[in-house]
């Protein structure tokens, strides 16, 4: 079967006109795509919740990071979706085989935590998930409420 050039096919079939119209409508309704210039970007390592004794309320979880930078010259927050290079997610991932922080702490797994810091952080995140909250959504919404852009990152090589 010969390879079909999609663009030529759509043009010949009349499909390009609706696509072009939709694209033009999206561009006119879309916000400016000018890159934002940030004064300061705060890079968080995800350890903020460990200062609170679990269980945390959603507000405490967000305030552990956002409250310390709200009202400052920080324009953006870089926040991790995983904990300190452990390659486990700190939100309820739907990725098949994806591990949420604390999954490996099942009884009999032989995993030991090095400090109470890890325990508090894991319990804070797991507690929010068990209450039906998505920690990543809480953090994104909290940052936006404070007028702060948020960039999600994954830490590597920790």
Residue pairs with C-beta under 8 A, 6 or more apart in sequence:
7 16
9 15
10 16
10 19
36 75
36 149
38 75
38 76
38 149
39 73
39 74
39 75
40 72
40 73
40 74
40 75
40 76
41 74
41 75
41 76
41 77
41 78
41 151
42 69
42 74
42 76
42 77
42 78
43 78
43 153
44 65
44 77
44 78
44 79
44 80
45 80
45 84
45 155
46 79
46 80
46 82
46 83
46 84
46 90
46 121
46 155
47 84
47 117
47 121
48 64
48 65
48 68
49 56
49 60
49 61
49 64
49 120
49 121
49 124
49 125
50 117
50 118
50 120
50 121
50 124
51 64
51 120
52 60
52 61
52 64
52 120
52 124
53 120
54 120
54 123
54 124
54 127
55 123
55 124
55 127
55 128
55 131
56 64
56 124
56 127
56 128
58 128
58 133
58 138
61 124
61 128
61 135
61 138
61 139
62 138
62 139
62 141
62 142
62 143
63 142
65 77
65 79
65 139
65 142
66 77
66 139
66 142
66 143
66 146
66 148
69 77
69 146
69 148
70 146
70 147
70 148
71 146
74 148
75 148
75 149
76 148
76 149
76 150
76 151
77 139
77 143
77 148
77 149
77 150
77 151
78 150
78 151
78 152
78 153
79 139
79 143
79 150
79 151
79 152
79 153
80 90
80 152
80 153
80 154
80 155
81 89
81 90
81 91
81 136
81 152
81 153
81 154
82 88
82 89
82 90
82 101
82 154
82 155
83 90
83 101
83 121
83 122
83 125
84 155
84 158
85 155
85 156
85 157
85 158
86 101
86 158
87 99
87 154
88 99
88 100
88 101
88 102
88 103
88 104
89 95
89 98
89 99
89 100
89 101
90 100
90 101
90 125
90 135
90 136
91 100
91 129
91 134
91 135
91 136
91 137
92 100
92 129
92 134
93 99
93 100
100 126
100 129
101 121
101 122
101 125
101 126
102 122
102 123
102 125
102 126
104 111
105 111
105 113
105 122
113 119
113 122
125 135
128 134
128 135
128 138
129 135
136 152
139 150
140 150
140 152
143 149
143 150
144 150
